[in-house]
Amino acid sequence: MILFHIDKWKYRNVWPPEGTLHAPGRWNEVGQWIIYCSPTVALAKLEILANDNFLPVSRVCMTLKVGDGQGVYEVTLKDLDDNWMAKPYPKELGRHTKKFLASGNLLMKVPSAQSYRESNYLVNARHPKFHSAVELISVEREPFDPRLK
C-alpha cells in the first residue's frame, strides 16, 4: 500500500515524523507516536488545509510504502458518535487510538473528517515491525495552489 504524509519543510529529514509526540490531533493524544497518512496526495493536502488558518507554505510530501499483510485496525462511521467531526476533538476518538495501539496492528483506518466516504490511515511508529514493514520512498516539495485559500 502506498500512503502519503505531508509535513513542514523543516521536518523533511525527520523519519519517522514525530509531530504526534509533541502535539495532540483528532485521533491522538500527545506522546502517541502515530503518523497521519492518506491514500492520495489530494486527500493529504485537504487534511492539511483544514487544519491551517493560512495557505500552507514550505511543505513536503513523504511517500510511504507499507508491506502487504499488515494488520489494520478499522474504525467505521458506525463506531463513532455523531459529533466525531467536531472541534475541539471529542475524547472518544482518543479511546479508539488507545485500542488500536494495544491491538498489535501497524495501521488504523479511520474516516476522513474532510470526506467521510474516504479514509485516512494512522501508522503506529512504535510498532515492532515498523522499520521492516514501512519504507520511506521519497520526500518531495509539495506546493499548495494559492487559489485554495
Backbone as a ProteinNet text record, in pm:
[ID]
protein_1_A
[PRIMARY]
MILFHIDKWKYRNVWPPEGTLHAPGRWNEVGQWIIYCSPTVALAKLEILANDNFLPVSRVCMTLKVGDGQGVYEVTLKDLDDNWMAKPYPKELGRHTKKFLASGNLLMKVPSAQSYRESNYLVNARHPKFHSAVELISVEREPFDPRLK
[TERTIARY]
85	0	89.9	52.6	123.9	41.2	105.8	40.8	122	55.7	119.5	102.2	211.4	213.3	272.6	201.4	252.1	301.2	419.1	481.2	549.2	593.3	664.5	804.1	852.1	983.6	1093.2	1084.3	1190.4	1200.2	1096.3	1098.7	1122.9	1168.1	1185.1	1284	1377.7	1477.5	1448.1	1330.6	1293.2	1212.1	1267.8	1197.7	1214.2	1105.1	966.8	926.2	824.9	779	738.3	766.9	746.4	641.7	562.3	466.9	371.6	323.8	226.2	288.5	420	484.5	470.2	451.1	452.8	320.7	226.5	100.4	-16.7	-129.8	-247.7	-310.4	-390.6	-463.5	-601.6	-673.4	-808.7	-805.9	-709	-706.4	-600.2	-515.7	-407.3	-394.9	-343.9	-301.8	-152.3	-100	43.8	115.7	220.2	300.6	264	146.5	110.6	175.7	276.2	358.2	293.3	209.5	143.5	172.1	163.3	185.5	54	0.6	-122.3	-91.1	-161.8	-139	-271.4	-263.7	-379.1	-339.7	-438.2	-407.2	-385.4	-415.2	-389.1	-325.7	-247.6	-186.6	-296.6	-400	-508.4	-577	-608.4	-672.5	-575.3	-449.5	-349.7	-343.3	-348.8	-345.2	-471.5	-585.6	-711.5	-709.3	-652.5	-641.4	-553.4	-444.5	-356.4	-428.3	-496.1	-569.3	-673.4	-739.3	-843.7	-787.3	-661.1	-601.7	-513.3	-495.2	-415.7	-506	-479.4	-557.9	-514	-391.7	-336.6	-292.9	-266	-217.7	-85.3	-76	49.8	161.8	277.6	395.3	507.6	605.1	722.7	683.8	611.7	569.1	635.8	642.2	692.4	588.9	591.4	507.6	600	577.8	652.4	567.8	627	559.3	609.3	515.2	546.8	493	568.6	521.1	509	387.4	361.7	349.3	427.2	427	291.1	267.1	141.9	128.9	6.6	-20	-12.1	-7.4	-2.5	-143.5	-154.6	-284.5	-339.1	-469.5	-535.7	-648.8	-642.8	-748.9	-841.5	-966.1	-1055.6	-1161.9	-1177.2	-1283.7	-1378	-1504.3	-1603.3	-1696	-1776.2	-1871.7	-1967.4	-1999	-2088.5	-2026.9	-1893.4	-1822.6	-1815.3	-1856.8	-1836	-1966.1	-1956.1	-2070	-2094.9	-2212.7	-2248.6	-2157	-2094.6	-2012	-1864.5	-1831.5	-1690.5	-1611.5	-1679.2	-1608.5	-1594.4	-1645	-1644	-1502.1	-1492.7	-1369.4	-1410.6	-1355.7	-1244	-1281.5	-1178.2	-1196.6	-1255.1	-1356.4	-1414.9	-1313.2	-1316.4	-1223.4	-1240.3	-1358.5	-1387.9	-1287.5	-1244.5	-1154.2	-1020.6	-974.2	-850	-861.9	-981.5	-1002.6	-986.9	-1031.4	-1012.1	-862.6	-788	-644.1	-575.2	-617.3	-559.4	-585.4	-705.8	-737.8	-652.8	-636.2	-552.8	-409.5	-352.3	-213	-195.8	-298.8	-292.7	-323.6	-377.5	-422.5	-310	-193.7	-84.6	-83.7	-177.9	-182.2	-88.4	-37.7	50.6	-28.8	-146.1	-225.9	-362.9	-413.7	-550.5	-618	-727.6	-804.2	-919.9	-930.3	-1033	-1102.4	-1228.3	-1294.2	-1227.1	-1223.5	-1170.5	-1279.1	-1246.1	-1341.9	-1367.7	-1280.2	-1296.5	-1384.6	-1386.5	-1465.4	-1491.1	-1597.6	-1618.7	-1637.5	-1657	-1665.2	-1526.4	-1423.8	-1285.4	-1220.4	-1105.5	-1037.2	-895.2	-849.4	-709	-653.1	-521.1	-454	-359.3	-358.6	-262.7	-164.7	-37.3	66.5	129.9	138.3	198.9	350.7	416.9	562.2	638.7	572.9	638.1	615.4	545.8	517.7	649.1	663.8	790.3	830.2	733.9	764.4	769.8	760.9	755.8	871.4	993.2	1108.8	1124.3	1070.3	1077.3	956.1	844.7	721.5	691.2	751.3	722.7	850.5	844.9	959.8	929.7	1019.4	1007.7	1063.2	975.7	1015.6	1071.4	1005.1	1052.7	1003.4	1074.6	1035.9	1051.6	939.4	940.9	867.1	910	836.4	691.3	601.8	458.7	396.8	394.1	336.1	182.6	124.8	-20	-59.8	-156.9	-206.9	-268.1	-227.9	-280.7	-432.8	-493.6	-639.1	-714.1	-643.2	-708.9	-752	-700.4	-741.5	-802.9
-116.8	0	123.5	220.7	348.7	451	523.4	627.5	755.2	868.1	998.7	1074.6	1136.7	1217.8	1353.6	1460.6	1595.1	1656.1	1716.2	1774.1	1905.4	1976.7	2102.2	2075.3	2166.5	2153.9	2130.7	2200.6	2189.5	2048.1	1966.2	1828.5	1726.4	1771.6	1683.3	1570.3	1588.4	1485.7	1405.3	1426.4	1353.2	1230.3	1114.7	989.9	893.1	839.2	872.1	1006.9	1070.5	1201.4	1193.9	1300.1	1299.2	1397.9	1455.1	1558.7	1516.7	1392.2	1348.6	1323.2	1320.9	1310.2	1440	1550.8	1683.8	1758.8	1712	1785.2	1688.1	1722.5	1637.2	1659.1	1564.5	1575.7	1515.3	1505.5	1449	1308.9	1229.4	1089.5	1059.1	1152.5	1119.8	1216.4	1162.8	1244	1268.6	1368.9	1393.8	1266.9	1231.5	1116.3	987.9	983.4	864.9	881.3	801.8	820.7	751.9	827.2	778.5	876.2	826.1	909.1	916.1	1035.8	1055.7	1046	959.6	940.2	931.4	953.7	941.4	856.8	791.8	708.8	789.4	920.2	1007.4	1137.1	1198.7	1327.4	1432.2	1426.8	1525.6	1523.6	1405.7	1399.7	1445	1409	1454.5	1607.2	1668.2	1814.5	1876.1	1814.8	1865.4	1861.5	1756.4	1746.3	1858.2	1888.9	1997.3	2131.9	2154.2	2280.3	2302.3	2195.8	2207.5	2246.3	2217.7	2244.4	2367.8	2435.4	2558	2677.8	2788.1	2909.4	2983.6	2956.4	3023.2	2918.4	2962.2	2871.7	2810.8	2679.2	2616.5	2645.9	2678	2700.2	2611.5	2589.4	2510.3	2374.3	2298.7	2164.7	2058.6	1938.6	1823.5	1711.6	1628.3	1509.4	1388.5	1311.8	1187.8	1073.9	995.2	878.7	755.5	680.1	561.8	438.1	332.8	204.4	111.9	59.7	-31.7	-172	-263.9	-401.2	-467.3	-562.4	-637.5	-721.1	-752.2	-842.4	-780.3	-648.6	-581.5	-570	-589.8	-581.3	-439.6	-428.7	-298.5	-298.4	-204.6	-181.3	-78.5	-113.5	-24.1	37.6	169.4	243.5	289.7	251.4	289.8	396.7	454.7	556.6	500.3	373.5	309.7	306.6	310.9	306.5	443.1	547.8	685.1	752.6	842	924.9	1028.3	1086.3	1184.8	1306.7	1338.3	1458.9	1433.6	1322.8	1285.2	1385.8	1466.2	1564.4	1700	1713	1840.6	1883.6	2012	2068.2	2156.9	2144.7	2057	1909.7	1829	1688.7	1612.4	1530.9	1450.9	1352.1	1336	1245.1	1100.6	1066.1	930.4	884.9	976.1	939.9	888.8	949.2	904.3	764.2	727.1	591.9	488.6	524.6	434	413.8	522.4	512	428.7	443.1	360	211.9	178.9	40.1	-6.5	80.4	47.7	18.2	105.5	87.5	-39.7	-79.8	-202.2	-326.5	-307.8	-420.8	-498.7	-437.5	-504.5	-481.8	-402.8	-370.9	-255.7	-255.4	-148.3	-27.2	-52	54.6	66.6	189.8	215.6	292.2	239.9	302.8	378.9	508.1	593.4	675.3	712	800.1	937.5	1001.5	1137.4	1236.2	1331.1	1435.8	1530.2	1529.6	1617.6	1552.8	1421.7	1345.8	1210	1200.7	1081.1	953.3	966	848.2	792	871.4	830.1	802.4	738.8	700.4	753.2	776.6	805.3	686.7	682.8	575.4	636	578.3	615.7	499.4	530.6	428.9	435.4	322.5	313.5	310.4	421.8	431.4	352	310.2	229.7	79.6	43.5	-97.7	-172.8	-292.7	-365.9	-393.3	-398.9	-424.1	-296.1	-181.2	-55.3	-43.6	-59.5	-35.5	-140	-258.2	-359.2	-355.2	-299.5	-300.1	-167.3	-58.9	73.3	130.9	163.1	218.3	361.1	451.8	588.6	588	608.1	600.7	733.2	842.8	972.6	1084	1196.2	1319.8	1429.2	1489.5	1590	1715.4	1829.1	1953.5	1934.9	1994.3	1985.4	2124.1	2196.4	2330.8	2325.8	2429.5	2445.4	2561.3	2538.1	2639.9	2754.9	2878.6	2992.4	3008.3	2952.6	2963.6	2880.5	2797.1	2711.2	2785.2	2905.6	2980.9	3113
0	0	0	-81	-84.5	-8	82.6	161.9	153.8	182.8	173.4	303.7	347	468.7	433	462.9	435.3	565.6	557.1	676	637.8	739.4	716.3	661.3	579.5	517.3	621	734.1	834.3	892.3	873	922.8	811.9	697.2	581.9	606.5	698	725	851	908.6	1029.9	989	1015.7	985.4	1101.3	1151.9	1120.3	1179.1	1117.4	1167.2	1314.7	1388.6	1533.3	1582.9	1493.3	1533	1643	1639.1	1738.4	1875.5	1881.2	2011.6	2089.8	2017.3	2078.7	2073.4	1991	1975.8	1959.9	2020.7	2003.7	1865.8	1824.6	1698.2	1714.4	1604.9	1611.2	1672.9	1634.3	1676.3	1781.3	1816.1	1908.9	2024.5	2133.9	2247.5	2231.2	2297.9	2295.6	2340.8	2269.7	2305.8	2234.4	2171.9	2093.2	1956.1	1930.1	1810.1	1690.9	1623.7	1503.8	1390.4	1269.1	1151.8	1075.5	1060.3	984.4	835.2	763.8	620.9	546.3	417.5	329.2	209	146.1	29.4	-98.3	-93.7	-208.4	-159.6	-246.6	-212.8	-194.7	-278.1	-270.8	-134.3	-81.7	49.8	158.6	146.6	244.5	247.1	129.1	121.7	181.4	155.1	210	362.6	418	563.9	620	551.7	596.2	584.9	474.7	454.9	565	605.3	707	843.1	866	997.2	1002.6	890.6	887.3	860	925.4	902.1	776.3	732.4	615	514.5	394.5	291.5	337	343.9	385.5	285.5	338.1	254.1	306.2	222.6	260.1	317.4	238.5	279.4	192.2	247.4	173.5	180.4	79.5	78.4	90.4	195.1	215.1	159.9	71.8	16.3	90.7	147.1	225.7	155.5	162.4	112.8	232.4	252.7	363.3	304.8	357.3	306.8	318.6	231.1	231.7	358.2	392.1	502.8	640.5	647.4	777.7	835.4	964.4	1028.9	1028.3	1006.3	1003.5	1106.3	1197.7	1295.5	1231.1	1209.5	1135.3	1224.9	1211.2	1277.8	1167.4	1178.4	1077.3	1134.7	1048.7	1093.6	1199	1190	1287	1426.9	1432.8	1560.6	1629.6	1559.4	1607.4	1647.9	1746.6	1783.8	1674.1	1673.4	1571.1	1570.3	1683.2	1694.3	1662.3	1600.4	1581.3	1499.3	1417.1	1334.7	1403.8	1524.9	1596.9	1634.7	1661	1714.8	1831.3	1948.5	1982.6	1963.6	1942.2	1909.9	2028.2	2002.3	2110.7	2169	2299.7	2369	2321.3	2275.5	2228.7	2122.5	2038.4	1929.9	1984	2090.3	2153	2209.8	2254.2	2306.1	2194	2073.6	1959.6	1933.3	1943	1917.5	2024.8	2149.3	2256.1	2227.9	2183	2149.6	2031.7	1933.7	1817.9	1861.4	1940.9	1983.2	2065.8	2137.5	2217.7	2133.9	2014.4	1932.2	1865.8	1852.8	1783.2	1633.3	1583.1	1440.5	1408.2	1287.6	1241.2	1193.6	1135.1	1074.1	1138.7	1139	1180.8	1068.1	1018.5	911	974.4	943.2	1003.1	894	916.4	820.1	820.4	704.9	695.9	734.7	819.2	856.7	738.7	641.5	524.5	418.7	416.1	320.1	382.6	461.5	543.3	460.7	331.1	244.6	213.6	245.6	223.9	359	353.7	477	480.3	600.9	627.6	704.4	712.6	784.9	886.2	1004.9	1107.4	1118.7	1119	1125.9	1264.1	1330	1462.6	1446.7	1472.8	1455.5	1560.7	1668.2	1772	1751.5	1647.1	1621.7	1599.9	1653.9	1639	1493.3	1404.1	1262.6	1179.9	1244.2	1169	1069.7	1116.1	1029.6	919.6	938.9	833.3	740.9	788	708.1	640.4	688.2	631.8	572.6	446	374.7	330.3	358.9	308.5	166.6	70.1	-71.2	-121.1	-82.8	-130.6	-39.6	-47.1	20	-84.3	-122.9	-229.2	-185.2	-239.2	-213.4	-254.5	-177.7	-208.7	-199	-311	-309.7	-303.8	-249.2	-242.7	-333.9	-418.8	-511	-429.3	-454.4	-378	-386.9	-489.9	-503.3	-398.8	-325.3	-226.9	-100.6	-77.6	42.3	4.5
[MASK]
+++++++++++++++++++++++++++++++++++++++++++++++++++++++++++++++++++++++++++++++++++++++++++++++++++++++++++++++++++++++++++++++++++++++++++++++++++++

